[in-house]
Amino acid sequence: IDLDVQDILLQYQYEKWLKDLNEYHSMPQQTGPRKQLSKKTRVYAKWIDPTDPDLHGSWMPGEVSKSLTRDDKGKSDVSYHISFDNGDSDTSIPSRNIIEESVYNELLQEKTREREQRKKISRRC
């Protein structure tokens, strides 16, 4: 591969834009213990496009079809089968990639408020 300085700078800029985009669209971290979700619970889960699994995924609405609990060395790990509203489904999404719909909406409002605060601060400077 024959890379010149221009190619390297473009790759660096692309990676920076991708990082900024991921941070901009990421959800605030959910704090506190997570309860086990029951069947038919409305959620937002990280959906990975099967045509491009290298992408980071998107938060998509859906509902819990069933939960799967595994005990590994004394630690309980829960994953879920999610039926997404777009018609797709995933049979093994870890609990860290699932948020109840009501919590998702609260976190989204929090993220929006944070963004508005940053805009106000940057306008003053």
C-alpha positions in Angstrom: 0.0 0.0 0.0 1.3 3.4 -1.0 0.1 5.9 1.6 1.1 9.5 1.5 0.7 12.2 4.1 -2.7 13.2 2.7 -4.1 9.7 3.1 -2.8 9.4 6.7 -4.3 12.8 7.6 -7.7 11.8 6.1 -7.6 8.5 8.1 -6.9 10.5 11.3 -9.7 13.0 10.6 -12.1 10.2 9.8 -11.3 8.4 13.1 -11.7 11.7 15.0 -15.1 12.4 13.3 -16.2 8.8 14.0 -15.2 9.2 17.7 -17.1 12.5 18.0 -20.1 11.1 16.3 -20.2 8.1 18.6 -19.8 10.3 21.7 -22.5 12.7 20.4 -25.0 9.9 19.9 -24.0 7.7 22.9 -26.4 7.4 25.8 -25.3 8.5 29.3 -24.4 5.5 31.5 -27.2 4.0 33.4 -26.4 3.9 37.1 -27.6 1.6 39.8 -28.4 -2.1 39.7 -30.4 -3.4 36.7 -33.5 -5.4 37.3 -34.2 -8.5 35.2 -36.7 -7.6 32.4 -39.8 -9.7 31.8 -41.4 -10.8 28.5 -43.1 -8.0 26.5 -41.2 -5.2 28.3 -40.7 -2.3 25.9 -37.0 -1.5 25.6 -34.3 0.1 23.5 -31.5 -2.2 22.6 -28.3 -1.9 20.6 -29.1 -3.2 17.2 -26.3 -4.3 15.0 -27.0 -4.2 11.3 -26.4 -7.7 10.0 -25.3 -6.4 6.6 -22.5 -4.4 8.3 -21.6 -6.0 11.7 -18.5 -3.8 12.0 -20.6 -0.8 12.7 -21.1 0.2 16.3 -24.9 -0.3 16.3 -27.9 1.9 16.9 -30.3 2.1 19.8 -33.5 0.7 18.4 -37.0 0.2 20.0 -38.3 -3.3 20.5 -39.6 -5.7 23.2 -38.2 -8.6 25.2 -39.2 -12.0 23.8 -37.4 -14.0 26.5 -34.5 -13.8 28.9 -31.6 -16.2 29.3 -29.7 -16.5 32.5 -26.2 -18.1 32.7 -24.3 -18.8 35.9 -20.5 -18.6 35.3 -18.2 -19.0 38.3 -20.8 -17.7 40.8 -21.7 -14.7 38.6 -25.1 -14.5 37.0 -25.2 -13.1 33.5 -28.5 -12.2 31.7 -29.0 -11.8 28.0 -32.2 -11.2 26.1 -34.0 -12.2 22.9 -35.2 -8.9 21.5 -37.8 -8.4 18.8 -37.1 -5.1 17.2 -39.8 -2.8 15.8 -38.0 -2.9 12.4 -38.9 -6.6 12.1 -35.4 -7.9 13.0 -34.6 -9.8 16.1 -31.5 -10.8 18.1 -31.4 -13.8 20.3 -28.5 -12.9 22.6 -28.1 -9.3 23.6 -26.3 -8.7 26.9 -28.2 -6.8 29.5 -25.6 -3.9 29.3 -26.9 -3.2 25.8 -30.6 -3.0 26.8 -32.4 -0.1 28.4 -36.1 0.0 29.4 -38.0 2.4 27.2 -38.9 4.8 30.1 -35.3 4.9 31.3 -34.1 5.4 27.7 -36.4 8.4 27.4 -35.1 9.9 30.7 -31.5 9.4 29.6 -32.2 10.9 26.2 -33.7 14.0 27.9 -30.7 14.2 30.2 -28.3 14.0 27.1 -30.3 16.7 25.3 -30.1 19.0 28.4 -26.3 18.4 28.6 -26.0 19.3 24.9 -28.0 22.5 25.3 -25.9 23.5 28.3 -22.7 23.0 26.3 -24.1 25.1 23.5 -25.0 27.9 25.9 -21.5 27.8 27.4 -19.8 27.8 24.0 -21.9 30.8 22.8 -20.7 32.9 25.8 -17.0 32.3 25.1 
